[in-house]
Amino acid sequence: MSKTFRAWNIDQPLLLPLVVQDFVAPDHLARFVLALIVDEFNLIEIVAAYSNEKGQPPFNPHMMTALLLYAYSRGVYSSRRIALACRERVDFMSIVALDPPDFRTIASFRKRHLKALAKLFVQVLKLCEKAGLVKLGHVALDGSKIKANASKHKAMSYERMEKRAAELEAEVVNWLSSAEAADAAEDKLYGRGKTGEEMPDWVADKKRRAETIRAAKAALEAEAKAAAEAKVKEEAAAEEKRQAEGRKKPGPKAAPPSGEPDPKAQKNFTDPESRIMKSKDGFVQAYNAQAAVDAEAQIIVAQGVTQEANDKRQLVPMTDAIETNLGRKPEQLSADSGYCSDANIEALETRGIDGYIAPGRAKDADGAAEAGAAPPTDASPAASPEPPKAPTRVEAMREKLKAGGHDSPYRLRKQLPEPVFGQIKEARGFRQFLLRGLEEVQAEWSLVCTAHNLLKLAQRRTLSALRSMAPQARPTVA
């Protein structure tokens, strides 16, 4: 007995749906993104850029914005891959209405309107707040190293720069000297019509490389000088604070910071603004991406990118960014030991935020110095025992977390930002920036975080729809 199979009519003509929206289901994410773009988003900054009527009509900026946001939410970031999806995937076709833009058009749109696209983060965040996804009862802060669009092998240390630049310049000088000595044979060597003074491509290339190295060396020197000046100002402010409190820093006066770069300090030639950072995969050329995540539904309420591998300086800017984005402060904020310092804990207290920061091995700078001071010897004049000193803020934080135990809000620190970074890196495959330079990388990270919040908002819409369905009408789950 032969088995009967379904008909396979690969040559049968088909009638397409009346509208491209019918390419996908009514509750599909593509429809949700389109509805938000058309009904909720304010794209006046992007639309206003199209004032010139010359040339062919451009693609509708609302369509291009929807295409980019939908692509990022689906883990498609390359302009070539987005253009390919517009020709091969029906969900992308439903957005571009069977009129796919070229990859150059997509890349040009993203580059031209990158700053305006980055500002959509706040619009989506406020929609999430309106939908009840943001409470700011507890916010957790964390950072993650994301590879830059540059190889760490295209970097050179400050010590090596001077030596290599001199080597390249010496090679060029040697060749020019040899060319002068061979004047008599230049017609035979260079051919008719050539003077012999032209530099070959490899010489010009070496000159350009030497110039690039010199420029990178000068940039490192300028950065070291600026860092030294900032350190001097910081120490002066700390000294003024100690004097106002009637305290004195023990020990000999520290030597002023050097304005010279560390010989091992590196500068990358592909993306000079990226830095070598240590990650779980070893040392990588990267940026430090920051995210503050709300406890209600893992919504990113503030985001940013820094060149610093250390997170310590990011707590205050990220905390203030939450208030800038939403107009109010979180009640509680947690962070790991990378953010712990006496100044950061004090900043949270000043802002009226209940902080939970892992102290780790951190100590208050003044407290550590005082603890390391030599105790009085027997030969010292007799003095009454000093009253016990008040614990530093870092020590008080250590006791606060210990007293809270397993019920401490600090337990949320791992439960909030780390899954978000996992969803971005693993589920949507964002492991490396496509753009170069800190400003453009910051805008790209803003787009990635916008797509994350957009997915959370779409998920809440789906759950709300399921809850509103009558029990007998809900789909059966096996």
C-alpha positions, 0 to 999 in steps of 0.5 A: 500500500503506497503512502499518500503525501501532501501535494507539492505544487512548486510551479503553481501560480499564487496570489499575494495578499492584498497588503504587505502587512498580511505577510506576517501574523497580526501579532508579529513584532514587525507590525508592532514596530511599524505601529510605534513608528507611525503612531508614537514616535516623533521623528521631526529631527530626521524628517526635517533633514530632507529639505532639498527637492533635487534628485530622486525622492529618498526612501521614507524616513519612517520606513527606514527608521522602522527597518533599522529598529526591527533589524536590531531587535532581530539581531541583524546589524550589518547594512548588507545583511539588512538589505539581504533580509529585505529581499529574502525574508517576508517579515522585512518585506512587510516593512519595506513594502517590497521596495528594498533599499540598497545596503549603501542606502541603509548605511548612509541613512544610519550614518547621517541620522545616527545622533537622532536615532540614538535619541529614540532611546528616551522615547521608547523608555518613556513608552515603557514607563507608560506601560508600567514596565519601569518603577525605579524601585530598584535599579542595578548598574553594570558594565560589559566589555564589547569589542571595538571594530579594531584589532588589538594587533593594530596597536603600538605602545608609546615606547615602541612608537618612537623607535618604529617611527625613527626606523621608518624615517631612516629607511626613507632617508636611505632610499633617497640617498641611494637614488641621488647616488644613482643619478647617472643611471636614472634613465635606464632605471626609471624610464624615459620621462621620469626624473628619478625624483619620484618616490615609489609607493612603498616609500610614500607608504612608510612616510605615511606610517611614520606620520601616523605613528608620530600623531598617535605618539603626540595623542598619548602625550596629550592624554598623559598630560591631561590626566596628570593635570586632572590628578593634581586638581583631584588631590587639591580638592581632597586636601581642601576637604581634609582641611575643612574637616580638620584632618591631616593626611599622614605620611610624606607628601606624594610626588606630583604625577608625571605628565609623561605617558607610560611606556606601555600605554598603547594607541590603536591605529584602526580605532584610536579611541578604543582601548585594550581591556581585560574581559573573560576572553582575555585582553581585547580591543574594546569599549566599556558599555554601561547599562542601568536596569530597572527591576520591574521588567529588565528595562534599560533606564540609562546607558552609555559607553566609556573608554575606561576599563574601570567602572568606578567613574561611571556610577554618578553619570549613570545615576544622573542619566536615570533622572535625566531620562525619566525625571525622577531618581531610583529609590535603590541602586545596586552595583558590584565592587567595581563601582565602590568608592567612598565618593560614590557612596557619598554621592548616592547619599547626597541624592537620597538613593539607598545604595547597595555596592559590594565593597570587595577589597575597597577601602576609603583612601584616607582610612587606608592611609590612616590605618597604615600609619605607624603606631606610637612607640613607647618613647612617644609622649604619654597621651590619652587613648584616642576615641574609636574613629567612625567607620568609613562609608566603605566599611559601613557599606560592608556591614550594611550588606552583611546585616541584610543577608540573603534578603538584602536588595543587593541580591538583585545586582546579578539578576538584572543587568547580567541577563540583559547583557546575555540577551544582547550578546547571546540571543541577538548576537551583538558582540562587536561594534560596527562603528568606530570612534567613541561618539558613534559607538555611543550612538550605536549602543543606544540603538542596541539598548533601544531595540532591547526595550522595544522587545520588552515593550512588545512582550508586555503587549503580547502578555496583555493581549493573552490576559485579556482573552476569555479563558475558553478562547486562549490557545492550548499549550501542550 
